[in-house]
Amino acid sequence: MRTSIATVSLSGSLTEKLTAAARAGFDGVEIFENDLLASPLAPEEIRARCADLGLTIDLYQPMRDVEAVPEDEFARNLRRARAKFALMNRLGADTVLVCSSVSPLARDDDALAAGQLSRLADLARDHGVRVAYEALAWGRHVSTYDHAWRIVEQAGHPALGTCLDSFHILSRSSDPKDLEGIADIPGEKIFFLQLADAPLLGMDVLQWSRHHRCFPGQGGFDVAGLLRHVLRAGYEGPLSLEVFNDVFRQADAGPTALDARRSLLVLQEQVGLGDLPAPVVPTGIAFAELVAPDAEPVSGLLGALGFTRTARHRGKPVELWERGEARVLVNTGPAARRDGACLAAVGLESPDPAGAARRAEALLSPVLPRRRAPEDAPLDAVAAPDGTELFLCATGRPELPDWRADFEDLPHTPPAPDPLRIDHLSLTQPWHHFDEAVLFHRAVLGLDAQESVDVADPYGLLRSRAVSTADGGVRFPLTVGAAPGDDTAHARHIALATDDVVAAARRFTEAGGRLLPIPANYHDDLAARYEFADGELDVYRELGILYDRDAHGVFRHCYTHTVGRVFFELVQRDGGYQGYGAANAPVRLAAQRTARYGAAR
């Protein structure tokens, strides 16, 4: 199906928005009136610009507070509409959005509303324009799609139809039974369809709509379920995104438009319209790659954690460190940051690396160009929205190229006992890429997303949402700081799973490693909330071990000091614990800030 996007969904000038939409592959746009009013281009020039970019103007919007008003007010509305329809003729737009009235002058009179909308449609038809009537979720008297359709049906005018908006419908009810009436609307009378998702929030619906909409797949609405009903009705128009979002309107228009287009590709796949390569879900973490200007601080930390340097890349300044199933690459190449080590890349074990790459490219995430020697193993990587390189790997499978073949073994001592594995990688996101990152990991990698969690940072609020495979073989908690500047204050970290966190922590400290000190107040509170075996809590105090429980089991974890922009976490999951110790995050964040800046008194 054709795809479209409202210019209000993107940041920048109107011409910047149009260019971004075209480059992302959209077929058309909705012109938001404020964007036109602020543009120095005449309507004819905007029309020509769209034509040059290969875009159609699918909708002009909005007209507000038109119907069910006193006659003298309606006469003024017709005068306004006449000017707008003439403007639309200059733009080359043939459909206008009319929102249900929120005016205090509006009357609760369906017959009056239908009659006035019919007269408006008469005027529109004279200009070759169609009127799409939409129920705002906060409309004064008309706030549901079925009520709006009854009025359109009562008016019975060929130039009058309805516009269905997923936010206005789903914000009022998520009950599938409430959507069944959509399929009863004749498809030719659904003049337009606007799509948006949103997180599930308990707040005023107007503020929810104006600030927190997001693209399909980024929120909690069943947008695909609604779309199935619309398609069953026989709708054949464009799938158009109308998203009001404070972050999107401050971010670069280009990446936002790509993310928007990706969301529609995935949505079409969900309802059986798309022809995308099937998802290839990763089965595990092959490696985490740290990029560092100086290998020594990272090497010291890895050594204390019991890792052994086992191999070196044949042609690049990259070393492989291993302990059990956990592998860490240390790259001291020219891409290293001056402010220390950072987690820059992840190797994902893939059942079909080539298929995973095809899926990524079909979803607008092209394979990254790489400098590769003739003898190097073919290893494709795609970039996550935050720039993290995700390598699609095969390890130890004879039928596929093995990335470890690029490394030459080094003499080394046997690794420490108690083998480790990577439990999860916590990836701090730039503030304007958080929703995009969730959609990327769900759509491109086939990961499942958990509910968003807000964590109290000492200086704000940290938002986190984990994406993972069903079996937990791959886990990425995605986090973003409370404000645009905060994302630089929170380093990324690698969580290493062990069967005995106390023994692992002791070995780390005995090898010269420093664990993050945890305030005594925290462990005093633990003593009040839980019962521990004799001496158990004293060990946790000594080693800075934190503790959490959920319905499935127990979680014990502790943290190293930060090196550059990365730190490690030792974790022990017992009894099927599902989370990440979110309840302890405020204590950890405060302790890290104290370790970095000193205690505030």
C-alpha positions as CSV (number, residue, x, y, z in Angstrom):
1,M,0.0,0.0,0.0
2,R,1.0,3.6,-0.5
3,T,2.6,5.3,2.6
4,S,2.4,8.8,3.8
5,I,3.5,10.9,6.8
6,A,2.2,14.1,8.3
7,T,4.7,16.9,8.2
8,V,4.0,17.6,11.9
9,S,5.7,14.3,12.7
10,L,9.1,15.6,11.6
11,S,11.4,18.5,12.7
12,G,12.6,21.4,10.6
13,S,11.3,23.6,7.9
14,L,8.7,22.3,5.5
15,T,11.2,21.8,2.7
16,E,13.4,19.8,5.1
17,K,10.5,17.7,6.1
18,L,9.5,17.0,2.5
19,T,13.1,16.0,1.6
20,A,13.4,13.7,4.6
21,A,10.1,12.0,3.8
22,A,11.1,11.5,0.1
23,R,14.5,10.1,1.0
24,A,12.9,7.7,3.5
25,G,10.8,6.3,0.7
26,F,7.3,7.7,1.5
27,D,4.9,8.1,-1.4
28,G,3.1,11.1,0.0
29,V,2.6,13.6,2.8
30,E,0.0,15.3,4.9
31,I,0.6,19.0,4.9
32,F,0.0,20.4,8.4
33,E,-1.4,23.9,8.2
34,N,1.2,25.5,10.5
35,D,4.0,24.1,8.4
36,L,2.5,25.8,5.3
37,L,1.9,29.1,7.1
38,A,5.5,29.2,8.2
39,S,7.0,28.4,4.8
40,P,8.3,31.2,2.5
41,L,7.2,29.1,-0.5
42,A,4.0,29.8,-2.3
43,P,1.5,26.9,-2.4
44,E,2.4,26.4,-6.1
45,E,6.1,26.2,-5.2
46,I,5.3,23.6,-2.5
47,R,3.3,21.6,-5.0
48,A,6.2,21.7,-7.5
49,R,8.7,20.7,-4.8
50,C,6.6,17.7,-3.8
51,A,6.3,16.7,-7.5
52,D,10.1,17.0,-7.9
53,L,10.5,14.7,-4.9
54,G,8.0,12.2,-6.1
55,L,5.6,13.0,-3.3
56,T,1.8,13.4,-3.5
57,I,0.0,15.7,-1.1
58,D,-2.5,13.3,0.3
59,L,-4.2,15.5,3.0
60,Y,-4.4,19.1,4.1
61,Q,-5.1,19.5,7.8
62,P,-6.7,20.4,10.1
63,M,-9.9,22.4,9.9
64,R,-11.3,22.7,13.4
65,D,-14.6,23.6,15.1
66,V,-16.7,23.6,12.0
67,E,-19.9,21.7,12.7
68,A,-22.9,21.8,15.0
69,V,-22.6,25.5,15.7
70,P,-25.0,28.4,15.5
71,E,-25.8,29.6,11.9
72,D,-23.9,32.8,12.1
73,E,-20.8,31.0,13.3
74,F,-21.2,28.4,10.6
75,A,-21.4,31.1,8.0
76,R,-18.0,32.3,9.2
77,N,-16.8,28.7,9.0
78,L,-17.9,28.4,5.4
79,R,-16.1,31.6,4.5
80,R,-12.9,30.2,6.1
81,A,-13.5,26.9,4.3
82,R,-13.8,28.6,0.9
83,A,-10.4,30.2,1.3
84,K,-8.9,26.9,2.4
85,F,-10.3,24.9,-0.5
86,A,-8.9,27.5,-2.9
87,L,-5.6,27.1,-1.2
88,M,-5.8,23.3,-1.6
89,N,-6.4,23.7,-5.3
90,R,-3.2,25.7,-5.5
91,L,-1.4,22.9,-3.5
92,G,-2.9,20.1,-5.5
93,A,-4.4,18.5,-2.4
94,D,-7.9,16.9,-2.8
95,T,-8.7,15.8,0.8
96,V,-9.1,18.0,3.9
97,L,-9.3,16.8,7.5
98,V,-12.1,18.2,9.6
99,C,-11.8,17.4,13.3
100,S,-14.9,17.0,15.5
101,S,-15.6,20.2,17.3
102,V,-14.2,21.2,20.7
103,S,-15.8,24.6,20.6
104,P,-18.0,25.7,23.5
105,L,-20.5,26.9,20.9
106,A,-20.9,23.4,19.5
107,R,-24.3,21.7,20.2
108,D,-25.0,18.1,21.0
109,D,-27.2,17.7,17.9
110,D,-26.2,15.1,15.3
111,A,-28.8,16.3,12.8
112,L,-27.4,19.8,12.9
113,A,-23.8,18.4,12.6
114,A,-24.8,16.2,9.6
115,G,-26.6,19.1,7.9
116,Q,-23.7,21.5,8.3
117,L,-21.1,18.9,7.2
118,S,-23.2,18.2,4.1
119,R,-23.2,21.9,3.3
120,L,-19.5,22.0,3.8
121,A,-19.1,19.0,1.5
122,D,-21.2,20.9,-1.1
123,L,-18.7,23.7,-1.1
124,A,-15.8,21.2,-1.1
125,R,-17.2,19.4,-4.1
126,D,-17.3,22.7,-6.0
127,H,-13.5,22.9,-5.5
128,G,-12.8,19.2,-6.3
129,V,-12.1,18.5,-2.6
130,R,-13.3,15.7,-0.3
131,V,-14.0,16.2,3.5
132,A,-12.7,13.5,5.9
133,Y,-14.5,13.9,9.2
134,E,-12.5,12.6,12.3
135,A,-13.6,12.1,15.9
136,L,-11.1,13.6,18.3
137,A,-10.8,11.6,21.5
138,W,-11.5,14.8,23.4
139,G,-14.2,16.1,21.1
140,R,-16.9,18.1,22.8
141,H,-19.8,15.9,21.7
142,V,-18.3,13.6,19.1
143,S,-15.4,11.6,20.4
144,T,-15.7,8.1,19.0
145,Y,-15.2,6.8,15.5
146,D,-18.6,5.1,15.4
147,H,-20.4,8.4,16.3
148,A,-18.5,10.3,13.6
149,W,-19.5,7.6,11.1
150,R,-23.2,7.8,12.1
151,I,-23.1,11.6,11.4
152,V,-21.3,11.0,8.0
153,E,-23.8,8.4,7.1
154,Q,-26.7,10.6,8.1
155,A,-25.3,13.4,5.9
156,G,-25.2,11.1,2.9
157,H,-23.0,13.3,0.8
158,P,-20.6,11.8,-1.7
159,A,-17.8,14.3,-0.9
160,L,-18.1,13.6,2.8
161,G,-16.4,10.5,4.4
162,T,-14.7,9.7,7.6
163,C,-11.0,9.7,8.8
164,L,-10.0,7.0,11.2
165,D,-7.1,7.8,13.6
166,S,-5.6,4.9,15.6
167,F,-4.7,7.1,18.5
168,H,-8.1,8.7,18.9
169,I,-9.7,5.2,18.7
170,L,-7.3,3.2,20.8
171,S,-6.7,5.8,23.5
172,R,-10.4,5.5,24.4
173,S,-10.7,1.7,24.3
174,S,-8.3,-1.2,23.7
175,D,-11.1,-3.7,23.8
176,P,-11.1,-5.6,20.5
177,K,-14.9,-5.8,20.5
178,D,-15.0,-2.0,20.3
179,L,-13.1,-2.1,17.0
180,E,-15.4,-4.5,15.2
181,G,-17.7,-1.8,14.0
182,I,-14.9,-0.5,11.8
183,A,-15.4,-3.3,9.3
184,D,-19.0,-2.2,8.9
185,I,-18.0,1.1,7.4
186,P,-17.9,1.0,3.6
187,G,-14.3,1.1,2.5
188,E,-15.0,3.9,0.0
189,K,-16.3,6.1,2.8
190,I,-13.1,5.8,4.8
191,F,-11.4,8.7,3.1
192,F,-8.2,8.6,5.2
193,L,-6.4,6.5,7.8
194,Q,-3.9,8.1,10.3
195,L,-1.7,5.8,12.3
196,A,0.1,6.3,15.6
197,D,1.1,4.3,18.6
198,A,1.6,5.5,22.1
199,P,2.9,4.2,25.5
200,L,0.1,3.2,27.9
201,L,-0.1,6.2,30.2
202,G,-2.7,7.3,32.7
203,M,-3.0,11.0,31.8
204,D,-5.2,13.6,30.2
205,V,-5.9,12.3,26.6
206,L,-5.2,15.7,25.0
207,Q,-1.7,15.9,26.6
208,W,-1.1,12.3,25.9
209,S,-1.9,12.9,22.2
210,R,0.1,16.1,21.8
211,H,3.3,14.9,23.4
212,H,3.6,11.1,23.6
213,R,2.5,9.6,20.3
214,C,5.1,7.4,18.6
215,F,5.4,5.2,15.5
216,P,3.7,1.8,15.3
217,G,5.6,-0.8,17.2
218,Q,7.1,1.7,19.7
219,G,4.2,1.9,22.1
220,G,1.6,-0.3,23.6
221,F,-1.4,0.0,21.2
222,D,-2.6,-2.8,19.0
223,V,-2.2,-0.8,15.8
224,A,-2.0,-3.9,13.7
225,G,-5.3,-5.2,15.1
226,L,-7.0,-1.9,14.2
227,L,-5.5,-1.9,10.7
228,R,-6.8,-5.4,10.1
229,H,-10.4,-4.1,10.7
230,V,-9.8,-1.2,8.4
231,L,-8.6,-3.4,5.6
232,R,-11.5,-5.8,6.1
233,A,-13.8,-2.7,5.5
234,G,-12.2,-2.4,2.1
235,Y,-10.0,0.7,2.6
236,E,-7.5,1.2,-0.2
237,G,-6.0,4.6,0.6
238,P,-2.6,5.3,2.0
239,L,-1.2,4.3,5.4
240,S,-0.3,7.6,6.9
241,L,1.5,8.5,10.1
242,E,0.4,11.4,12.3
243,V,2.7,11.5,15.3
244,F,2.9,14.4,17.8
245,N,6.1,13.8,19.8
246,D,8.3,16.3,21.5
247,V,11.5,14.3,21.0
248,F,10.8,13.6,17.3
249,R,10.2,17.3,16.7
250,Q,13.7,18.1,18.1
251,A,15.6,15.2,16.4
252,D,17.0,15.3,12.9
253,A,14.3,14.8,10.4
254,G,16.2,12.3,8.2
255,P,16.7,9.5,10.8
256,T,13.2,10.1,12.2
257,A,11.7,9.7,8.7
258,L,13.6,6.4,8.2
259,D,12.3,5.1,11.6
260,A,8.8,6.1,10.6
261,R,9.1,4.3,7.3
262,R,10.5,1.2,9.0
263,S,7.5,1.2,11.4
264,L,5.1,1.0,8.4
265,L,7.1,-1.8,6.7
266,V,6.8,-3.9,9.9
267,L,3.2,-3.0,10.4
268,Q,2.3,-4.1,6.9
269,E,4.2,-7.4,7.6
270,Q,2.1,-7.9,10.7
271,V,-1.1,-7.7,8.7
272,G,0.0,-9.8,5.8
273,L,0.7,-7.0,3.3
274,G,4.5,-7.0,3.4
275,D,7.0,-9.1,1.6
276,L,10.0,-8.8,4.0
277,P,12.6,-11.5,4.6
278,A,11.7,-13.4,7.7
279,P,13.2,-12.4,11.0
280,V,16.3,-14.2,12.1
281,V,16.4,-14.1,15.8
282,P,19.8,-14.2,17.4
283,T,20.6,-17.1,19.7
284,G,23.3,-15.5,21.9
285,I,26.1,-13.0,22.3
286,A,29.3,-14.0,20.4
287,F,31.3,-11.1,21.8
288,A,31.2,-7.6,23.2
289,E,33.8,-5.2,21.6
290,L,35.4,-2.4,23.6
291,V,37.1,0.4,21.8
292,A,39.8,2.1,23.9
293,P,42.7,4.6,23.2
294,D,44.8,2.7,25.8
295,A,44.3,-1.1,26.3
296,E,46.0,-1.1,29.7
297,P,43.1,0.0,32.0
298,V,40.6,-2.3,30.3
299,S,43.2,-5.2,30.3
300,G,43.7,-4.8,34.0
301,L,40.0,-4.9,34.6
302,L,39.5,-7.9,32.4
303,G,42.4,-9.7,34.1
304,A,41.0,-9.1,37.5
305,L,37.7,-10.5,36.3
306,G,39.5,-13.7,35.4
307,F,39.6,-13.2,31.6
308,T,42.6,-14.4,29.7
309,R,44.0,-12.8,26.5
310,T,43.8,-15.7,24.1
311,A,44.2,-14.3,20.6
312,R,45.1,-11.3,18.4
313,H,43.5,-10.2,15.1
314,R,45.8,-10.9,12.2
315,G,45.6,-7.4,10.7
316,K,44.0,-5.1,13.2
317,P,44.9,-3.9,16.7
318,V,42.2,-6.1,18.3
319,E,42.7,-8.6,21.1
320,L,40.4,-11.4,22.2
321,W,39.8,-12.0,25.9
322,E,37.9,-15.0,27.1
323,R,36.5,-16.6,30.3
324,G,34.1,-19.5,29.7
325,E,31.5,-18.5,27.2
326,A,32.1,-14.7,27.7
327,R,34.3,-13.1,25.1
328,V,35.4,-9.5,25.0
329,L,37.3,-7.8,22.1
330,V,39.6,-4.9,22.9
331,N,40.1,-2.6,19.9
332,T,42.8,0.1,20.1
333,G,42.3,1.3,16.6
334,P,41.9,4.9,15.3
335,A,38.1,4.9,16.2
336,A,38.9,5.0,19.9
337,R,37.5,7.8,22.0
338,R,39.7,10.1,23.9
339,D,37.5,9.8,27.0
340,G,38.3,6.1,27.5
341,A,36.9,2.7,26.7
342,C,33.4,2.4,25.4
343,L,31.2,-0.5,24.3
344,A,31.1,0.1,20.6
345,A,30.1,-3.2,19.0
346,V,28.3,-6.5,19.7
347,G,28.6,-9.8,18.0
348,L,25.3,-11.7,17.8
349,E,25.2,-15.4,17.2
350,S,22.9,-15.8,14.2
351,P,21.4,-19.0,12.8
352,D,21.6,-17.4,9.4
353,P,23.9,-14.3,9.2
354,A,23.1,-13.7,5.5
355,G,19.4,-13.9,6.1
356,A,19.7,-11.5,9.1
357,A,21.5,-9.1,6.9
358,R,18.8,-9.3,4.2
359,R,16.2,-8.6,6.8
360,A,18.1,-5.6,8.1
361,E,18.6,-4.1,4.6
362,A,14.9,-4.5,3.8
363,L,14.1,-2.6,6.9
364,L,16.3,0.4,5.9
365,S,19.4,-0.7,8.0
366,P,22.0,-1.4,5.4
367,V,25.1,-3.5,6.0
368,L,28.0,-1.3,7.0
369,P,31.0,-1.0,4.6
370,R,34.1,-2.5,6.2
371,R,37.7,-2.7,5.4
372,R,38.4,-6.4,5.0
373,A,41.6,-8.2,4.0
374,P,41.1,-11.0,1.3
375,E,41.7,-13.7,3.9
376,D,39.3,-12.2,6.5
377,A,36.1,-14.1,7.2
378,P,33.0,-12.5,5.7
379,L,31.3,-10.8,8.6
380,D,28.4,-8.4,8.1
381,A,27.4,-5.7,10.5
382,V,24.5,-3.3,10.7
383,A,24.3,-0.1,12.8
384,A,21.8,0.3,15.6
385,P,20.2,3.8,15.8
386,D,22.7,4.8,18.5
387,G,25.6,3.8,16.2
388,T,26.5,0.5,18.0
389,E,27.7,-2.0,15.4
390,L,25.9,-5.3,15.5
391,F,27.9,-8.1,13.9
392,L,26.0,-11.1,12.6
393,C,28.2,-14.0,13.6
394,A,28.6,-17.8,13.5
395,T,30.9,-19.3,16.1
396,G,32.2,-22.8,15.8
397,R,29.8,-24.0,13.1
398,P,31.6,-25.8,10.3
399,E,29.0,-24.9,7.7
400,L,29.5,-21.1,8.2
401,P,32.5,-18.8,8.2
402,D,33.8,-18.4,11.8
403,W,34.8,-14.9,12.9
404,R,37.5,-16.4,15.2
405,A,39.4,-17.6,12.1
406,D,40.6,-14.0,11.8
407,F,42.5,-14.3,15.1
408,E,45.9,-15.9,15.9
409,D,46.2,-17.8,19.2
410,L,48.5,-16.3,21.8
411,P,50.2,-18.2,24.6
412,H,48.1,-18.0,27.7
413,T,47.4,-19.4,31.1
414,P,44.2,-21.4,31.6
415,P,41.2,-19.1,32.5
416,A,39.9,-18.9,36.0
417,P,37.4,-21.5,37.2
418,D,33.7,-20.7,37.5
419,P,33.2,-19.9,33.7
420,L,31.3,-16.7,32.9
421,R,28.8,-15.9,30.2
422,I,27.4,-12.6,29.0
423,D,24.0,-12.2,30.8
424,H,23.1,-8.8,29.2
425,L,24.5,-5.7,27.7
426,S,23.1,-2.4,29.0
427,L,23.1,0.1,26.1
428,T,22.6,3.8,27.0
429,Q,20.8,5.6,24.2
430,P,21.0,9.2,23.0
431,W,17.9,10.8,24.3
432,H,16.4,11.2,20.8
433,H,16.9,7.6,19.7
434,F,15.2,5.7,22.5
435,D,11.9,4.9,20.8
436,E,13.7,4.3,17.5
437,A,16.1,1.8,19.2
438,V,13.1,-0.2,20.6
439,L,11.5,-0.5,17.2
440,F,14.9,-1.4,15.6
441,H,15.6,-4.2,18.0
442,R,12.1,-5.6,17.7
443,A,11.8,-5.3,13.9
444,V,15.3,-6.0,12.6
445,L,16.5,-8.5,15.2
446,G,13.2,-10.0,16.2
447,L,13.6,-9.4,19.9
448,D,10.7,-9.0,22.3
449,A,10.2,-5.7,24.2
450,Q,9.2,-5.5,27.8
451,E,7.3,-2.7,29.4
452,S,9.1,0.6,29.9
453,V,10.5,1.3,33.5
454,D,11.3,4.6,35.0
455,V,14.2,4.6,37.4
456,A,14.9,7.4,39.9
457,D,18.3,8.8,39.1
458,P,19.7,11.2,41.8
459,Y,19.5,14.0,39.3
460,G,16.4,13.1,37.3
461,L,14.6,10.1,35.9
462,L,16.1,7.3,33.9
463,R,13.9,5.5,31.4
464,S,14.7,1.9,30.6
465,R,13.1,-0.7,28.4
466,A,14.6,-4.2,27.9
467,V,14.5,-6.1,24.6
468,S,15.4,-9.8,24.7
469,T,14.9,-13.2,23.1
470,A,12.3,-15.5,24.7
471,D,14.9,-17.7,26.3
472,G,17.0,-14.8,27.6
473,G,20.0,-15.8,25.4
474,V,20.2,-12.1,24.2
475,R,19.2,-9.3,26.6
476,F,19.6,-5.6,25.9
477,P,18.3,-3.1,28.5
478,L,18.0,0.1,26.6
479,T,18.2,3.2,28.8
480,V,18.0,7.0,28.3
481,G,18.8,9.8,30.7
482,A,16.4,12.4,32.1
483,A,17.5,15.2,29.8
484,P,19.5,15.5,26.6
485,G,22.8,16.0,28.4
486,D,22.3,13.1,30.7
487,D,23.2,10.3,28.3
488,T,26.9,11.1,28.5
489,A,26.8,10.7,32.3
490,H,25.7,7.0,32.2
491,A,28.3,4.6,31.0
492,R,27.3,1.3,29.3
493,H,28.0,-2.0,31.0
494,I,28.5,-5.7,30.4
495,A,26.8,-8.0,32.8
496,L,28.6,-11.3,33.4
497,A,26.5,-14.3,34.7
498,T,28.0,-16.6,37.3
499,D,26.7,-19.4,39.4
500,D,28.3,-17.9,42.6
501,V,28.5,-14.1,42.7
502,V,30.1,-14.1,46.1
503,A,33.0,-16.3,45.0
504,A,33.3,-14.3,41.7
505,A,33.4,-11.0,43.6
506,R,36.0,-12.3,46.1
507,R,38.3,-13.5,43.3
508,F,37.9,-10.1,41.6
509,T,39.0,-8.2,44.7
510,E,41.8,-10.6,45.5
511,A,43.1,-10.0,42.0
512,G,43.3,-6.3,42.6
513,G,39.9,-5.3,41.2
514,R,37.7,-2.6,42.9
515,L,34.0,-3.2,43.4
516,L,31.6,-0.3,43.7
517,P,31.0,0.5,47.4
518,I,27.3,0.5,48.4
519,P,26.1,2.7,51.2
520,A,25.4,0.9,54.5
521,N,21.9,2.3,54.5
522,Y,21.0,0.1,51.6
523,H,21.9,-3.1,53.4
524,D,20.2,-1.9,56.6
525,D,17.0,-1.7,54.6
526,L,17.6,-5.2,53.1
527,A,17.8,-6.5,56.7
528,A,14.4,-4.9,57.4
529,R,12.7,-6.3,54.3
530,Y,14.1,-9.8,54.0
531,E,15.4,-12.6,56.2
532,F,18.9,-13.9,55.4
533,A,21.0,-16.7,56.7
534,D,23.4,-15.9,59.5
535,G,26.3,-13.9,58.1
536,E,24.9,-13.7,54.6
537,L,24.1,-10.0,54.7
538,D,27.5,-9.2,56.2
539,V,29.1,-10.7,53.1
540,Y,26.9,-8.5,50.9
541,R,27.9,-5.4,52.9
542,E,31.6,-6.3,52.5
543,L,31.5,-6.9,48.8
544,G,28.8,-4.3,47.8
545,I,26.4,-7.0,46.6
546,L,22.8,-5.9,45.8
547,Y,19.8,-8.1,46.2
548,D,16.4,-8.3,44.5
549,R,13.5,-10.8,44.2
550,D,10.6,-11.2,41.8
551,A,7.9,-13.8,41.5
552,H,10.3,-16.2,39.8
553,G,13.4,-16.0,41.9
554,V,16.3,-14.1,43.4
555,F,18.9,-11.8,41.8
556,R,22.3,-10.9,43.4
557,H,24.6,-8.5,41.6
558,C,27.6,-6.2,42.1
559,Y,29.5,-3.7,40.0
560,T,33.1,-2.8,39.1
561,H,34.4,0.7,39.0
562,T,34.0,2.5,35.7
563,V,36.9,2.6,33.2
564,G,36.3,5.3,30.6
565,R,32.7,4.8,29.7
566,V,32.2,1.1,30.5
567,F,31.9,-1.0,33.7
568,F,31.1,-4.6,34.4
569,E,28.4,-6.2,36.5
570,L,28.6,-9.7,38.1
571,V,25.1,-11.3,38.3
572,Q,23.7,-14.5,39.8
573,R,20.1,-15.4,38.7
574,D,18.4,-18.1,40.8
575,G,15.0,-19.7,40.4
576,G,14.2,-18.1,37.0
577,Y,14.5,-14.4,38.0
578,Q,13.5,-12.4,35.0
579,G,14.5,-8.8,35.6
580,Y,17.7,-6.7,35.9
581,G,17.6,-5.4,39.5
582,A,15.8,-2.2,38.5
583,A,14.8,-1.6,42.1
584,N,18.5,-1.2,43.0
585,A,19.3,1.1,40.1
586,P,18.9,4.4,42.1
587,V,21.4,3.1,44.7
588,R,23.9,2.0,42.0
589,L,23.6,5.3,40.1
590,A,24.1,7.3,43.3
591,A,27.1,5.2,44.2
592,Q,28.7,5.7,40.8
593,R,28.2,9.4,41.0
594,T,29.8,9.4,44.4
595,A,32.7,7.3,43.1
596,R,33.2,9.8,40.3
597,Y,32.7,13.1,42.0
598,G,32.9,12.4,45.7
599,A,30.2,12.4,48.4
600,A,28.0,15.5,48.7
601,R,27.5,16.7,52.2
